[in-house]
Amino acid sequence: AQFMDFHAQAVRELNTAIAAWPERALDRRRLPHPLLGPISVREMLFFTLYHNQHHVDNVVRRMGR
């Protein structure tokens, strides 16, 4: 439960940070990704959502829920 509390807090903080970004900046700013190369902040956020859900699903599956 402690990890999931930490995870929920991290998601809240990310949502707060995203809300402060101007919409256009999400597409203009690029970040390095070791496998995908330079991607926009928006693309990184979508990737993060997908990747994060993948890990949460694994935890839930391993917990037998």
Secondary structure, 3 states (H helix, E strand, C coil): CHHHHHHHHHHHHHHHHHHCCCHHHHHHCEECCCCCCCEEHHHHHHHHHHHHHHHHHHHHHHCCC
